[in-house]
Amino acid sequence: MTLQATPLNAIHRALGARMVDFGGWDMPVNYGSQIEEHHAVRTDAGMFDVSHMCVVDLQGANVRAFLRGLLANNVDKLQTPGKALYSCMLNERGGVIDDLIVYFFAEDRFRLVVNASTALGDIEWIRERNSATGSDVTITPRRGDNVPDGVAPLAIVAVQGPNARAKVWATFPSTQASEQLKPFNAVTVDDPLVGEIMVARTGYTGEDGFELVVPAESVAGVWEKLHAAGVRPAGLGARDTLRLEAGMNLYGQDMDIHTSPLDAGLGWTVDLQSERDFTGKAALQSSGQRWQFAGLILRDKGGVLRAHQKVLTAAGDGEITSGTFSPTLSQSIAFARLPKDVAPGSDVQVEIRDRKLAATVVKLPFVRNGKALVS
C-alpha cells in the first residue's frame, strides 16, 4: 500500500527523521532523540507537522443548527468570532466517531479540524447527516487528498512550548495580531510571504502555543523559517508522551466507536443539560457513565505501563488504554478505564509480563504548562 504524504515529507527526510506508517500516512516519529524533542516542547519551543489532520469548512445559513445536532458539545457556546470548542461526534449508540475542534467565524461559516485516520469516514458521516436533516450545508474538505476542484488545500504546523508564541511572532510579524488571543480562540491574518494564516491558540501537548493553518503551497517555507528561528522539529513519539502527560485522549486508543465519551473521561465535553437534541444523546442518557477514566503511576520498578494491560482493583478489573514512560516525571504513567468506585489515591496492581506491579490511581493530568501535578 502506498502511504500518503504531507507537503513536508521531503523536509522530514532531509532532516533525517525516522519515518513510520501512521494510519496510512508516512510520518516522522523522531528526528534523533525523542526525549530531547519532548523536553524542547516543555522548556522552549517545538513544532509538529500535523498536516495529516483534516480541515473541513462548513458554510450555509443553517450551519449552526446543523452542528447543534451533529456534535455532543453545544456550539451555542460559540458566540465570538474565532472562538473554538472541543467536542466528540457520536453515532446513534453514543460511541465516539471522532473527537475534533470546531471554530466559529460567522453565523454561516464554521470550521472543523478532525483526526487523520478518521477523516474520510467523518466527512462521509457529516454529509450523510446533512442530507438526512435537509440542512443544505456546504461541506468542503481542505486536506490535499480530498480537496474539491478549485479549492486550495491547507496544511497545519503546531508550534508548542513556553516560548512558542514569541518565536512565531518574531518569525511572522503578521501573527502579532494574535497577541491578545485567549486559549481556544483563533484569528486569521494575511501574511505577505505565506498568505492567509489561521492562528489558533490550541494544541495537544499541555503547553501554550499555536496551531497554524496555512496554504499547503506555503507550509515548507513556514517550517523552514521557524526552524531557523530555533523551533525544534518534533515527531509523533514526543507528541504521544506530551499528550499523555497532559491528560489528552488519543482516538483509537482511549476511545472509539464502541466507547461512550462518558467512559473516556470526556463527560465535560457533552452537553446533556440543554433541551437541544444531538446524535447519540438518547443512548448516553440511557446508559449513563459505567466506568471512570483516570491516571495511573507505576510504583514498582521492572516494567512500563502499556495499552491493554489489566488493572486489578478491590472493586474489579480495569484496563489501561494508553501508557508510556514520562520524560518529565521519570516514571511510567498511563490512562486506565476503571470501576467507578476506585477513587484517586487508591493502590492497584497492573499485570505486566505475568507479574503484578503496584500502581497508584491519580487525577488527570500529570503535567501541565511544564509543571508536574502528581508525585
C-alpha positions as CSV (number, residue, x, y, z in Angstrom):
1,M,0.0,0.0,0.0
2,T,1.3,3.4,-0.9
3,L,1.4,5.7,2.1
4,Q,0.0,9.2,1.9
5,A,2.5,12.1,2.5
6,T,2.1,15.6,3.8
7,P,3.6,18.6,1.9
8,L,6.5,18.5,4.4
9,N,7.5,14.9,3.7
10,A,10.7,15.7,1.8
11,I,11.8,18.1,4.6
12,H,11.3,15.4,7.2
13,R,13.5,13.1,5.2
14,A,16.2,15.7,4.6
15,L,16.3,16.3,8.4
16,G,17.0,12.6,8.9
17,A,13.6,11.7,10.5
18,R,12.7,8.2,11.3
19,M,9.5,7.7,9.2
20,V,6.7,5.3,10.1
21,D,3.3,4.3,8.8
22,F,0.8,6.2,11.0
23,G,-2.7,5.3,9.9
24,G,-1.7,5.2,6.3
25,W,0.5,8.3,6.4
26,D,4.2,8.5,6.1
27,M,5.1,10.5,9.3
28,P,8.2,11.3,11.3
29,V,8.4,9.5,14.7
30,N,11.5,11.4,15.7
31,Y,14.5,13.3,14.3
32,G,17.0,11.8,16.6
33,S,16.3,11.9,20.3
34,Q,12.6,11.6,21.2
35,I,13.4,12.6,24.8
36,E,15.2,15.8,23.7
37,E,12.2,16.7,21.5
38,H,9.9,16.2,24.4
39,H,11.9,18.4,26.7
40,A,12.3,21.1,24.0
41,V,8.5,21.5,24.0
42,R,8.3,21.5,27.8
43,T,11.1,24.1,28.2
44,D,11.3,26.1,25.0
45,A,9.5,25.5,21.6
46,G,9.0,22.6,19.3
47,M,6.9,22.1,16.2
48,F,5.0,19.2,14.7
49,D,3.7,18.5,11.2
50,V,0.0,17.8,11.7
51,S,-1.0,18.3,8.1
52,H,-2.3,14.7,8.1
53,M,-5.2,16.0,10.1
54,C,-8.1,17.4,8.0
55,V,-9.6,20.8,8.0
56,V,-13.3,20.8,6.9
57,D,-15.1,24.1,6.2
58,L,-18.9,24.2,6.7
59,Q,-20.9,27.0,5.2
60,G,-24.6,27.9,4.9
61,A,-27.5,29.6,6.6
62,N,-28.3,26.5,8.7
63,V,-24.8,25.6,9.7
64,R,-25.2,26.4,13.4
65,A,-28.4,24.4,13.7
66,F,-26.8,21.5,11.8
67,L,-23.8,21.4,14.3
68,R,-26.2,21.6,17.2
69,G,-27.5,18.2,16.2
70,L,-24.1,16.8,15.0
71,L,-21.9,17.4,18.0
72,A,-22.2,16.3,21.6
73,N,-20.9,19.6,22.9
74,N,-23.1,22.7,22.3
75,V,-22.0,25.1,19.6
76,D,-24.2,27.8,21.1
77,K,-21.2,28.3,23.4
78,L,-19.5,29.9,20.4
79,Q,-20.7,33.4,20.1
80,T,-17.5,35.4,19.5
81,P,-15.8,35.0,16.0
82,G,-12.7,32.9,16.3
83,K,-13.9,31.0,19.4
84,A,-13.1,27.3,19.4
85,L,-14.8,24.3,21.1
86,Y,-13.6,20.7,21.7
87,S,-16.3,18.1,21.1
88,C,-17.0,14.5,20.2
89,M,-19.1,13.4,17.2
90,L,-21.2,10.4,18.2
91,N,-23.1,7.6,16.4
92,E,-26.7,6.7,17.4
93,R,-25.3,4.3,20.1
94,G,-23.3,7.0,21.8
95,G,-20.0,5.7,20.5
96,V,-17.3,8.2,19.5
97,I,-16.9,8.6,15.7
98,D,-14.2,11.2,16.3
99,D,-13.1,13.9,18.6
100,L,-12.5,17.3,17.0
101,I,-12.2,21.1,17.3
102,V,-14.9,23.3,15.9
103,Y,-14.2,27.0,15.2
104,F,-16.8,29.7,14.7
105,F,-16.1,32.5,12.3
106,A,-19.6,33.8,11.3
107,E,-23.2,32.5,11.5
108,D,-22.8,31.0,8.1
109,R,-19.2,29.8,8.4
110,F,-17.7,27.3,10.8
111,R,-14.5,25.1,10.6
112,L,-13.8,21.6,11.9
113,V,-10.4,20.0,12.4
114,V,-10.7,16.2,12.5
115,N,-8.3,13.4,13.0
116,A,-6.2,11.9,10.2
117,S,-7.3,8.3,10.3
118,T,-11.0,9.1,10.7
119,A,-11.2,12.0,8.2
120,L,-12.8,10.2,5.3
121,G,-15.3,8.4,7.4
122,D,-16.0,11.7,9.3
123,I,-16.7,13.5,6.0
124,E,-19.0,10.7,4.8
125,W,-20.9,10.8,8.1
126,I,-21.2,14.6,8.1
127,R,-22.5,14.5,4.5
128,E,-25.0,11.8,5.4
129,R,-26.3,13.8,8.4
130,N,-26.5,16.9,6.2
131,S,-28.6,15.1,3.7
132,A,-30.8,13.3,6.3
133,T,-31.6,16.6,8.1
134,G,-32.0,18.7,4.9
135,S,-29.6,21.3,6.3
136,D,-28.2,22.3,2.9
137,V,-24.7,23.0,4.4
138,T,-21.8,23.2,2.0
139,I,-19.1,20.8,3.2
140,T,-15.5,21.5,1.9
141,P,-12.6,19.3,2.9
142,R,-9.3,21.1,2.7
143,R,-6.7,18.3,3.0
144,G,-4.7,17.5,-0.1
145,D,-6.1,14.1,-0.8
146,N,-9.8,15.2,-0.9
147,V,-9.9,18.9,-1.8
148,P,-12.6,19.7,-4.4
149,D,-11.5,21.2,-7.7
150,G,-10.7,24.9,-7.4
151,V,-10.2,24.9,-3.7
152,A,-6.8,25.4,-2.2
153,P,-5.5,22.7,0.2
154,L,-4.3,23.6,3.7
155,A,-1.6,22.3,5.9
156,I,-1.1,22.6,9.7
157,V,2.0,23.2,11.8
158,A,1.7,23.0,15.6
159,V,4.2,25.2,17.4
160,Q,4.2,24.4,21.2
161,G,6.1,25.3,24.3
162,P,6.6,28.3,26.7
163,N,8.5,30.3,24.0
164,A,6.4,29.1,21.1
165,R,4.2,32.2,20.6
166,A,7.1,34.6,20.9
167,K,9.0,32.7,18.3
168,V,6.1,32.7,15.9
169,W,5.5,36.4,16.4
170,A,9.2,37.1,15.7
171,T,9.3,34.9,12.6
172,F,6.0,36.1,11.1
173,P,5.2,39.7,12.4
174,S,1.7,39.5,10.8
175,T,0.8,37.0,13.6
176,Q,1.3,39.6,16.3
177,A,-2.4,40.3,15.7
178,S,-2.9,37.2,18.0
179,E,-1.0,38.8,20.9
180,Q,-4.2,39.2,23.0
181,L,-5.7,35.9,21.8
182,K,-7.0,33.8,24.6
183,P,-6.7,30.0,24.7
184,F,-9.1,28.2,22.5
185,N,-9.5,31.1,20.2
186,A,-8.3,31.8,16.7
187,V,-7.7,34.7,14.4
188,T,-7.0,34.9,10.7
189,V,-4.2,37.1,9.3
190,D,-2.8,37.9,5.9
191,D,0.9,37.4,5.7
192,P,2.9,38.8,2.8
193,L,5.0,35.7,2.4
194,V,2.6,32.9,3.4
195,G,-0.8,34.1,2.5
196,E,-3.8,33.5,4.9
197,I,-2.8,32.1,8.2
198,M,-5.3,30.8,10.8
199,V,-3.5,31.3,14.1
200,A,-5.2,29.1,16.7
201,R,-4.2,29.1,20.4
202,T,-4.8,25.4,20.7
203,G,-2.6,22.3,21.0
204,Y,-2.1,18.7,22.1
205,T,0.9,19.0,24.4
206,G,-0.3,20.7,27.6
207,E,1.9,23.7,26.8
208,D,1.0,27.1,25.3
209,G,1.4,27.7,21.7
210,F,-0.3,27.9,18.3
211,E,-1.6,25.6,15.6
212,L,-1.0,27.4,12.3
213,V,-3.3,26.5,9.4
214,V,-1.6,27.7,6.2
215,P,-1.8,27.2,2.4
216,A,-0.2,23.8,1.6
217,E,2.0,25.5,-1.0
218,S,3.5,27.8,1.7
219,V,4.0,25.3,4.5
220,A,7.5,24.4,3.6
221,G,8.6,28.0,3.9
222,V,6.8,28.3,7.3
223,W,8.5,25.2,8.6
224,E,12.0,26.3,7.5
225,K,11.7,29.8,8.9
226,L,10.5,28.5,12.2
227,H,13.4,26.0,12.3
228,A,15.9,28.8,11.5
229,A,14.3,30.8,14.4
230,G,15.2,27.9,16.9
231,V,11.9,26.0,16.9
232,R,12.9,22.3,17.2
233,P,11.2,19.8,14.9
234,A,9.4,17.0,16.9
235,G,7.8,13.8,15.8
236,L,5.0,11.5,16.7
237,G,7.0,9.9,19.6
238,A,7.3,13.2,21.6
239,R,3.7,14.2,20.6
240,D,2.5,11.0,22.3
241,T,4.4,11.3,25.5
242,L,3.5,15.0,25.7
243,R,-0.3,14.5,25.2
244,L,-0.3,11.6,27.7
245,E,1.4,13.7,30.4
246,A,-1.2,16.4,29.6
247,G,-4.1,14.0,30.1
248,M,-5.3,14.3,26.4
249,N,-7.1,11.3,24.8
250,L,-5.9,9.7,21.6
251,Y,-8.7,8.5,19.2
252,G,-8.4,4.8,18.6
253,Q,-6.8,4.0,21.9
254,D,-8.6,5.9,24.6
255,M,-12.0,6.0,22.8
256,D,-13.6,4.8,19.6
257,I,-17.0,4.0,18.1
258,H,-17.6,1.4,20.8
259,T,-16.8,3.8,23.7
260,S,-19.1,6.3,25.3
261,P,-17.4,9.7,25.9
262,L,-18.8,9.4,29.5
263,D,-16.5,6.4,30.0
264,A,-13.5,8.1,28.4
265,G,-13.2,11.0,30.7
266,L,-14.9,13.3,28.2
267,G,-18.1,13.9,30.1
268,W,-17.1,17.6,30.3
269,T,-17.4,17.8,26.5
270,V,-21.0,16.5,26.5
271,D,-24.0,18.8,27.0
272,L,-26.9,16.8,28.4
273,Q,-28.4,19.7,30.2
274,S,-29.9,21.8,27.4
275,E,-33.1,20.8,25.6
276,R,-31.0,20.5,22.4
277,D,-31.0,17.1,20.8
278,F,-28.0,15.6,19.2
279,T,-27.0,12.3,17.6
280,G,-26.2,9.8,20.5
281,K,-27.9,11.8,23.2
282,A,-30.6,9.3,24.0
283,A,-28.1,6.4,24.2
284,L,-25.9,8.4,26.6
285,Q,-28.9,9.2,28.8
286,S,-30.0,5.6,28.8
287,S,-26.6,4.0,29.6
288,G,-25.0,6.7,31.8
289,Q,-21.5,6.5,32.9
290,R,-20.3,3.0,33.6
291,W,-16.6,3.4,34.1
292,Q,-14.3,6.1,35.3
293,F,-11.3,7.3,33.4
294,A,-8.2,8.0,35.5
295,G,-4.4,8.2,35.6
296,L,-2.0,5.6,36.9
297,I,1.5,6.0,38.2
298,L,3.6,2.8,38.4
299,R,5.3,2.5,41.8
300,D,7.2,-0.8,41.3
301,K,10.2,-1.0,39.1
302,G,10.7,-3.5,36.4
303,G,8.1,-2.6,33.8
304,V,6.4,0.1,31.7
305,L,2.7,0.7,31.6
306,R,1.2,-0.1,28.2
307,A,-2.2,-0.2,26.5
308,H,-4.4,-3.3,27.2
309,Q,-2.6,-4.3,30.4
310,K,-5.1,-5.5,33.1
311,V,-5.5,-3.4,36.2
312,L,-6.5,-5.2,39.4
313,T,-8.5,-3.2,41.9
314,A,-10.6,-4.0,45.0
315,A,-13.7,-3.1,43.0
316,G,-12.9,-5.3,40.0
317,D,-10.7,-5.3,37.0
318,G,-9.9,-2.4,34.7
319,E,-7.7,-1.9,31.6
320,I,-5.0,0.5,30.5
321,T,-5.9,2.4,27.3
322,S,-2.6,4.3,26.9
323,G,0.7,4.1,28.7
324,T,4.3,5.3,28.4
325,F,7.4,6.4,30.3
326,S,7.0,10.0,31.2
327,P,10.2,12.0,30.4
328,T,9.0,14.9,32.7
329,L,8.2,12.7,35.7
330,S,10.8,10.0,35.1
331,Q,8.1,7.5,35.9
332,S,5.8,5.2,34.0
333,I,2.3,6.6,33.6
334,A,-1.0,5.5,32.0
335,F,-4.6,6.2,31.3
336,A,-7.0,3.5,32.5
337,R,-10.7,2.7,32.4
338,L,-11.5,1.5,35.9
339,P,-14.6,0.6,38.0
340,K,-16.4,3.7,39.2
341,D,-15.8,3.0,42.9
342,V,-12.0,3.2,42.6
343,A,-11.0,6.6,44.0
344,P,-7.9,8.7,43.3
345,G,-5.2,7.7,45.7
346,S,-6.2,4.0,45.6
347,D,-3.5,1.4,45.3
348,V,-3.9,-1.1,42.5
349,Q,-1.9,-3.7,40.6
350,V,-1.1,-3.9,37.0
351,E,-0.3,-7.2,35.2
352,I,2.9,-6.8,33.3
353,R,4.5,-9.9,31.8
354,D,3.0,-12.3,34.3
355,R,4.0,-10.0,37.2
356,K,1.7,-7.9,39.4
357,L,3.2,-4.5,39.9
358,A,2.0,-1.8,42.3
359,A,0.5,1.4,40.9
360,T,-1.5,4.4,42.2
361,V,-4.6,5.9,40.8
362,V,-4.4,9.7,40.2
363,K,-6.5,12.5,38.7
364,L,-5.5,13.7,35.3
365,P,-3.5,15.5,34.0
366,F,0.0,14.5,35.1
367,V,1.7,17.6,33.7
368,R,0.5,21.0,32.5
369,N,2.5,24.1,31.5
370,G,5.8,22.4,32.3
371,K,4.7,21.6,35.9
372,A,4.2,18.2,37.5
373,L,0.7,17.9,39.1
374,V,1.2,14.5,40.6
375,S,4.0,12.8,42.5
